[in-house]
Amino acid sequence: MEAVLRHFSVFFLLICLSYTVVADDAQMAVGSRFGESSGPIFGSEWVPEGTKMPKTWGLSITTMSMEQDSKLGGVTFQGRAGEYIKDLTFNRVEDDSRVSNIRLDAWLLPFMNVYLMAGYMEGKTLVDSTTVFDPTPNFPGGELSTTMTMYQKYHGINWGLGATLIYGKGSWVTTLDINASRAELNVVSSRVNAVMVTPRVGYTSRIGEFPVTWMAGVSYLWLDQRITVEQQLPGVSEPMVMELDVKADNPWSPTLGATIEFSDQLQGVVEAGFDGRQTLMGSLVYRFGAD
């Protein structure tokens, strides 16, 4: 968890700097919250009179760290190393990853925000396994057993898209966020596909002059991660290369977060996930439109 916090400290520095800039002119935050550039691309006639809509476009920088226990959906051996294996038990599989991306979003409809994202992913997978093997398979009685812990580091480019459905009344808001992403990794035959669905409910209050929306929800992660790892067995010249089909051990994670609106153009978002999947996410959002 210490590595997650170190990675996340940069984001909090950005939030603090943003707060300092806007706090010098409180009128920026408490003046007219939404200008002529506000509202959806389509369906503006559906917006009730007097309803305040955000600026149409948004550009954000987001970073997220995630630690989770994983399970294996399957194992594929490469080369001839599989011929030596008599039994293979995976005692523990863990994954620790960090994603940073840039996101462009737009209010397509009064109740729907859509977005595209692209960025960089890095992490490592820990695999603790016990292998029973025979270095001389053509001769009887040569079985050996070894327990090893392997670390496979990876990195690559990721991209994705998503949509958020929103309904609000008074100080309360309900959202449903759905996004899909893919990452091509530097390790041979390795990639990550993910779909995340997160319903949330929130309540808006104020901290000083700034509106803050407190959010609680639950996140579901469908993960299809293929990682290639290599293990050298004693007495076997050829390394054992395995393609691991990694799944989330617990796809559900409760979340708590907050969105602070420094002005009609600048917002900060923080959110943490708990239980089987520990996540820490932060985003700095700039909203704009053609006035």
Beta strands, then each sheet from edge to edge (+ up, - down):
strand 1: 57-78
strand 2: 85-109
strand 3: 112-133
strand 4: 144-169
strand 5: 172-185
strand 6: 191-207
strand 7: 210-231
strand 8: 240-248
strand 9: 252-261
strand 10: 266-273
strand 11: 277-288
sheet 1: 1+ 2- 3+ 4- 5+ 6- 7+ 8- 1+
sheet 2: 1+ 11- 10+ 9-
end
